[in-house]
């Protein structure tokens, strides 16, 4: 329910609030009525429509043009978002300078020989009186209503030139901030993932597993804008950690097998002592899920669908379990749906269990079932600050290590990105979970 409401709120924001507010502050407030305003209004409409049509680009443009056009479209989304935020932050400054945009009402010079007492000061400047319905009322240079905006307040009236200067200054400042922020975000999103080493003590873990490394990543979102050398580099970073197990916790792809076959191929180069495991994320259900689940095993990746496998060192063991994404049951794919009971059925309660589940919100059920540790992704760590606060409305953990009852949960920030090819305040990440036994 919360997810649906958030989706509706985001849709209304993108389609209504964002373009209206940006037009108001960047076009209407900074121009006078005329050709320039009309052209900028049309440009605003075009710019807003670009990201809305991005999803269908591959069906209307040549194949070799899809990638650059997708980059442009999704980058526009990021710039528009940070323009909005920058202007919003500047609103108190604009309101605080409203007094500066007004000037004293000029007084007419006295007639020669007239005394001070003989002057009759006018209440409004010459030529600025508003005569409702009169065709010869002079036009305001900023296009505002005379009756409403030039009404004297405390002996002062609006100075149109000052108001335009303030609006243009605010717009320029917001533009510089937005471009700087999104430029840095683009650099970080496409740079090498940082490696987070997280020691986690599991109750009941045999000392033989002390130092056991589960290298996990999520949210690769292989697509027109992410893949190629960047994904090869990700695999190299994972291998460099000398993993005992590799866990890919969902949202690996944003496209069909035929389109991403070359991009996903580096998975076959992963080297791990005890295997590479994968669980579905919600984005795997936006494409041909079954085709991907057939293809991944050909690359040496074992898919855990409401299953568990025992991991061993000598005679010691613990369980690694994996469940479908929480959206699987509603996806229409026959037989899919998160089923933790099936994954844990028949296990020894004295054996620790680590659960792979794409969405952190699935930890509530995991805690009720006695899971020791859940590894998740999905949130991207917020990806674009301050949207991590929005994510926290739906997910109990946005990033990092936390605890839900007796169950520990680690949420990785993800390796790729979705939508805008940028990350602000949430670097891409590969996580090395180093298991610790309480008996060492």
C-alpha positions in Angstrom: 0.0 0.0 0.0 2.8 2.4 0.9 4.6 1.5 -2.3 1.6 2.2 -4.4 1.0 5.6 -2.7 4.7 6.5 -3.2 4.4 5.6 -6.8 1.3 7.8 -7.3 3.0 10.7 -5.4 6.1 10.4 -7.5 4.1 10.3 -10.7 2.1 13.5 -9.8 5.3 15.2 -8.8 7.0 14.4 -12.1 4.0 15.2 -14.3 2.6 18.2 -12.5 4.5 19.7 -9.6 8.0 19.6 -11.1 7.3 21.2 -14.6 4.9 23.8 -13.2 7.3 25.0 -10.5 10.3 25.0 -12.8 8.4 27.0 -15.5 7.2 29.4 -12.8 10.6 30.2 -11.5 12.8 29.7 -14.5 10.6 31.1 -17.3 7.7 33.3 -16.0 9.7 35.0 -13.2 12.8 35.7 -15.4 11.1 37.0 -18.6 8.6 39.6 -19.8 5.7 38.6 -21.9 6.7 38.1 -25.5 8.5 35.9 -27.9 11.3 34.9 -25.5 8.8 33.7 -22.9 6.8 31.7 -25.5 10.0 30.0 -26.8 11.2 29.1 -23.3 7.8 27.8 -22.4 7.9 25.5 -25.4 11.4 24.4 -24.5 10.3 23.6 -21.0 7.6 21.3 -22.4 10.1 19.6 -24.7 12.6 19.1 -21.9 10.0 17.6 -19.5 8.7 15.2 -22.3 12.2 13.9 -23.0 12.5 11.6 -19.9 8.8 10.6 -20.1 9.4 9.1 -23.6 12.8 7.6 -22.7 11.3 4.1 -22.0 10.2 3.8 -25.6 13.3 5.0 -27.4 14.4 1.6 -28.4 11.3 1.2 -30.5 11.5 4.4 -32.4 15.2 5.2 -33.0 18.1 3.2 -34.6 19.8 0.8 -32.3 23.1 2.6 -32.2 21.3 5.8 -31.1 19.5 4.3 -28.2 22.4 4.5 -25.7 23.3 8.2 -26.2 19.7 9.2 -26.3 19.0 7.2 -23.1 21.9 8.9 -21.4 20.6 12.3 -22.4 17.0 11.5 -21.3 17.9 10.1 -17.9 20.5 12.8 -17.3 17.8 15.4 -17.9 15.8 13.8 -15.1 18.6 14.3 -12.7 19.2 17.9 -13.7 15.5 18.7 -13.4 15.3 17.2 -9.9 18.3 19.2 -8.6 17.1 22.4 -10.3 13.9 21.9 -8.3 15.7 21.2 -5.1 18.1 24.2 -5.5 15.2 26.6 -6.3 13.3 25.2 -3.3 16.3 25.9 -1.0 16.6 29.4 -2.4 12.9 30.3 -1.7 13.7 31.7 1.8 16.4 33.9 0.2 13.9 35.1 -2.4 11.3 35.9 0.2 13.8 37.6 2.4 14.8 40.0 -0.5 11.2 40.9 -1.4 11.6 44.2 0.4 14.7 45.0 -1.8 12.6 44.6 -4.9 10.4 47.6 -3.9 11.4 51.2 -4.2 10.1 54.4 -2.6 7.2 56.1 -4.4 8.8 59.1 -6.2 7.4 62.5 -5.3 6.9 65.2 -8.0 9.1 68.2 -8.0 7.4 71.3 -6.5 6.3 74.1 -8.9 8.5 77.2 -8.9 7.6 79.4 -6.0 5.4 76.8 -4.4 5.8 76.2 -0.6 6.2 72.9 1.0 2.7 73.0 2.4 1.2 73.6 -1.0 2.5 70.2 -2.4 0.0 67.4 -2.9 2.0 64.2 -3.1 0.7 61.5 -5.4 0.0 58.1 -3.9 1.4 56.2 -6.9 4.1 57.0 -9.5 3.1 58.8 -12.7 2.0 56.5 -15.4 1.6 53.6 -12.9 -2.0 54.0 -12.0 -4.1 51.0 -12.9 -7.4 51.6 -14.6 -9.3 48.4 -14.8 -10.5 47.6 -18.3 -8.7 50.7 -19.8 -6.8 49.9 -23.0 -4.3 52.7 -22.5 -3.1 51.5 -19.1 0.7 51.2 -19.6 2.1 47.6 -19.6 4.4 46.5 -16.8 7.8 45.4 -18.1 7.6 42.2 -16.0 4.1 41.4 -17.2 2.4 41.5 -13.8 -1.0 42.9 -13.0 -0.8 46.6 -12.0 -3.7 46.4 -9.6 -2.3 43.4 -7.8 1.5 43.9 -7.9 2.0 47.7 -8.0 -0.3 48.5 -5.1 1.8 50.7 -2.7 2.9 49.1 0.5 4.3 51.4 3.2 5.0 54.0 0.6 6.9 51.6 -1.7 6.0 49.9 -5.1 7.6 47.0 -7.0 10.7 47.9 -9.0 10.3 45.6 -12.1 14.0 45.7 -12.9 15.0 44.6 -9.4 12.5 41.8 -9.4 13.8 40.5 -12.7 17.4 40.8 -11.5 16.5 38.8 -8.3 14.6 36.1 -10.3 17.4 35.7 -12.8 20.1 35.6 -10.1 18.2 32.8 -8.3 17.7 30.9 -11.6 21.4 31.2 -12.4 22.5 30.1 -9.0 20.1 27.1 -9.1 21.4 26.1 -12.5 25.1 26.2 -11.4 24.2 24.1 -8.3 22.2 21.6 -10.3 24.8 21.1 -13.0 27.6 20.9 -10.4 25.7 18.3 -8.3 24.7 16.1 -11.2 28.1 16.3 -12.8 29.7 15.0 -9.6 26.9 12.4 -9.3 27.6 11.2 -12.8 31.3 10.8 -12.1 30.7 8.8 -8.9 28.0 6.6 -10.4 30.4 5.5 -13.1 33.5 5.2 -11.0 34.7 2.0 -9.4 32.5 0.7 -6.6 34.0 1.1 -3.1 34.6 -2.0 -1.1 32.9 -2.2 2.3 34.3 -4.7 4.7 31.7 -5.6 7.3 32.5 -8.1 10.1 29.3 -9.8 11.4 29.1 -12.2 14.3 26.6 -15.0 13.9 25.3 -16.8 17.0 26.0 -20.5 16.8 28.5 -20.2 13.9 31.2 -22.8 14.1 34.7 -21.4 14.6 35.7 -23.1 11.4 33.8 -20.4 9.6 35.5 -17.5 11.3 36.6 -15.1 8.5 34.3 -16.7 5.9 33.8 -14.1 3.2 30.5 -13.6 1.5 31.0 -11.0 -1.2 27.7 -9.4 -2.2 26.5 -6.8 -4.6 23.1 -5.9 -6.0 21.3 -3.6 -8.4 23.6 -3.8 -11.4 20.7 -2.7 -13.6 22.5 -3.7 -16.8 20.9 -1.6 -19.5 21.6 0.8 -22.4 23.4 3.1 -20.0 25.3 0.7 -17.7 27.4 -2.3 -18.7 30.4 -3.1 -20.8 33.8 -2.2 -19.1 32.1 -1.0 -15.9 30.5 -4.4 -15.3 33.8 -6.2 -16.1 35.5 -3.9 -13.5 32.9 -4.9 -11.0 33.6 -8.6 -11.5 37.3 -7.9 -11.1 36.8 -6.1 -7.8 34.6 -9.0 -6.5 37.3 -11.6 -7.5 40.0 -9.4 -5.8 38.3 -10.0 -2.5 38.9 -13.8 -2.7 35.3 -14.7 -1.9 34.2 -17.9 -0.3 30.7 -17.2 -1.7 29.4 -14.6 -4.1 25.8 -13.4 -3.5 24.0 -11.3 -6.1 20.9 -10.0 -4.4 18.7 -8.9 -7.3 18.0 -6.3 -9.9 20.9 -7.5 -12.0 19.2 -6.5 -15.4 17.0 -4.0 -17.0 16.5 -5.6 -20.4 16.1 -8.8 -22.2 18.6 -11.6 -22.6 19.1 -11.0 -26.3 19.9 -7.3 -25.7 22.2 -7.8 -22.7 23.9 -11.1 -23.4 27.4 -9.5 -23.9 27.0 -7.2 -21.0 26.2 -10.0 -18.5 28.8 -12.4 -19.9 31.5 -11.3 -17.3 29.6 -13.1 -14.6 31.2 -16.3 -16.0 34.5 -15.0 -14.8 33.5 -14.8 -11.1 35.8 -17.1 -9.0 34.5 -18.3 -5.7 35.3 -21.2 -3.3 31.7 -22.3 -2.8 29.7 -20.9 -5.7 27.9 -17.8 -7.0 24.2 -17.4 -6.0 21.5 -15.1 -7.2 18.0 -14.1 -6.1 15.5 -12.1 -8.1 14.7 -8.5 -7.6 11.7 -6.6 -8.7 13.3 -5.6 -12.0 13.8 -9.2 -13.1 10.0 -9.3 -13.3 9.8 -6.3 -15.7 11.4 -8.5 -18.4 11.3 -12.1 -19.5 12.1 -13.6 -16.1 12.2 -17.2 -17.1 14.6 -16.5 -20.0 17.0 -14.9 -17.5 16.7 -17.7 -15.0 17.6 -20.2 -17.8 20.5 -18.1 -18.9 22.2 -17.3 -15.6 23.1 -21.0 -14.8 25.0 -21.1 -18.1 27.3 -18.4 -16.7 27.9 -20.4 -13.5 25.3 -18.6 -11.4 23.0 -20.7 -9.3 19.5 -19.2 -8.8 18.0 -19.7 -5.3 14.2 -19.6 -5.6 12.8 -20.2 -2.1 15.7 -22.7 -1.5 18.6 -23.1 0.7 22.0 -24.8 0.3 24.4 -26.0 3.0 27.9 -24.4 3.0 30.7 -26.4 4.6 34.2 -26.2 6.0 35.2 -29.6 7.1 32.4 -31.0 9.3 31.0 -27.5 10.1 28.1 -26.1 8.2 25.6 -23.2 7.9 22.7 -22.6 5.5 22.5 -20.1 2.7 18.9 -19.5 1.7 17.4 -17.3 -1.0 13.8 -16.2 -1.8 12.0 -14.6 -4.7 11.4 -10.9 -4.6 8.3 -9.7 -2.7 6.7 -8.5 -6.1 7.1 -12.0 -7.7 3.6 -13.3 -6.8 1.9 -10.3 -8.5 4.2 -10.4 -11.5 2.2 -13.0 -13.5 5.1 -15.4 -13.8 3.6 -18.8 -12.9 5.1 -20.4 -9.8 6.9 -17.3 -8.6 6.5 -15.7 -5.2 8.5 -15.2 -2.0 8.1 -18.3 0.2 10.4 -18.2 3.2 8.7 -21.2 4.8 9.6 -23.4 1.7 13.2 -22.1 1.8 13.6 -23.0 5.5 11.6 -26.2 5.6 13.3 -29.0 7.4 16.4 -27.1 8.5 18.1 -27.6 11.8 17.2 -24.7 14.0 20.7 -24.9 15.6 22.4 -24.2 12.3 22.8 -20.5 11.4 21.1 -19.3 8.3 22.0 -16.4 6.0 19.1 -15.2 3.8 19.4 -13.5 0.4 16.3 -11.3 -0.1 16.3 -8.4 -2.5 14.1 -6.0 -0.5 15.0 -5.0 3.1 11.3 -5.0 4.0 11.3 -8.8 3.8 13.3 -8.8 7.1 10.1 -8.7 9.1 9.2 -12.2 8.0 12.9 -13.3 8.3 13.0 -12.2 11.9 9.8 -14.1 12.7 11.3 -17.2 11.1 14.5 -17.0 13.2 16.9 -16.0 10.3 20.3 -14.9 11.7 21.4 -12.5 8.9 19.6 -11.1 5.8 21.5 -9.6 2.9 19.6 -7.2 0.7 19.8 -4.4 -1.8 17.0 -2.6 -3.7 17.4 0.9 -2.1 20.6 2.0 -3.8 21.3 3.8 -0.6 18.9 6.4 -1.8 21.0 6.9 -5.0 20.1 10.7 -5.2 20.2 12.5 -1.9 17.8 13.5 -0.3 15.6 10.7 -1.7 17.0 8.3 0.9 14.4 9.9 3.2 11.7 8.9 0.8 13.0 5.3 0.5 12.9 5.1 4.3 9.1 5.5 4.2 8.9 2.1 2.6 12.0 0.2 3.7 13.1 -0.3 7.3 16.8 0.1 6.4 18.2 2.2 3.5 21.9 1.1 3.8 24.4 -0.5 6.1 24.2 -2.9 9.0 21.2 -2.9 11.3 19.1 -5.2 13.5 15.5 -6.2 13.3 14.7 -8.1 16.5 17.2 -10.9 16.7 17.9 -10.8 13.0 20.8 -8.7 11.6 20.4 -7.2 8.2 22.9 -5.6 5.8 21.7 -3.5 2.9 24.3 -2.8 0.2 24.0 0.4 -1.8 24.2 -1.4 -5.1 26.7 -1.4 -7.9 24.8 0.4 -10.7 22.0 2.9 -10.9 18.5 3.1 -12.2 17.1 6.1 -14.1 19.5 9.1 -13.9 23.1 7.8 -14.5 24.3 9.4 -11.3 24.7 8.9 -7.6 24.7 11.7 -5.0 25.6 10.8 -1.5 25.5 7.0 -2.2 28.6 5.7 -3.9 28.4 2.3 -5.7 29.4 -0.6 -3.5 30.7 -4.1 -3.3 30.3 -5.5 0.2 32.6 -8.1 1.9 30.7 -9.7 4.7 33.2 -11.4 7.0 31.5 -13.9 9.3 32.7 -14.2 12.8 32.0 -16.9 15.3 31.2 -15.9 18.9 33.4 -18.7 20.1 36.7 -17.3 18.7 
